[in-house]
C-alpha cells in the first residue's frame, strides 16, 4: 500500500499510513462507539482538529482504517488457505484468526465481530462494509472447499461449509471474550474441522 502525506493548514504533514494504522489499533481495542476522536488523536499523535480537517468525521476515518484492515485480513486468509490439504488449510486459518484476536494485553478480540455487534448503533456505510468483508471471506473459503479433493471429504456442500466456517469464526470471537484462552479455542476449532472434513469419508460413497 502506498503512503500518502496529507497536507494540513498551519501544521506539518503527516504520514497517512501511520495515522490509519494507529487509528485502527484504537478502534480495534475499544470498538467504534467507545472510541472518540480524542482517543484517536492521542493514539495517532495528530491533533483532533487536524483529523477532522483531513477526514471529516470519525465514521470516515473508521472506514478508511477498516479498509486497510480488510485488505490485510483477506491477504492473510488467502495465505492460510493455500495448503493442499483442506483440513490443514482450515486448521491454519483458525489458528491464525485465534492468534490475531488474542494478541495484546488485554487481548484485542476480533474487530469485525466487535463492529458487527455495534451495527444497530452505527451507519449504513459501516454495515455495508462489514457485510462486504464477510461476503469476501465466505467466497474465499467456498472457493477453497470447492475443489474435487475437498468435496470428496466434506460432510456438506462447499456453500454450506463456507457459511458454517464463517459463522464458527464469529462464535470463536465471542468465546475468546469469555475464556481468553487460545488453546481452548484451538481445540474447539480442531473438533469443528474434524466434523466438517472427516478423515477417509467420501460423500459420493453409498
Secondary structure as GFF3:
##gff-version 3
##sequence-region A 1 206
A	DSSP	beta_strand	5	8	.	.	.	ID=ss1
A	DSSP	beta_strand	11	15	.	.	.	ID=ss2
A	DSSP	alpha_helix	16	30	.	.	.	ID=ss3
A	DSSP	alpha_helix	37	44	.	.	.	ID=ss4
A	DSSP	alpha_helix	48	55	.	.	.	ID=ss5
A	DSSP	alpha_helix	58	80	.	.	.	ID=ss6
A	DSSP	alpha_helix	86	101	.	.	.	ID=ss7
A	DSSP	alpha_helix	111	118	.	.	.	ID=ss8
A	DSSP	three_ten_helix	119	121	.	.	.	ID=ss9
A	DSSP	alpha_helix	124	144	.	.	.	ID=ss10
A	DSSP	alpha_helix	148	153	.	.	.	ID=ss11
A	DSSP	alpha_helix	158	179	.	.	.	ID=ss12
A	DSSP	alpha_helix	182	196	.	.	.	ID=ss13
###
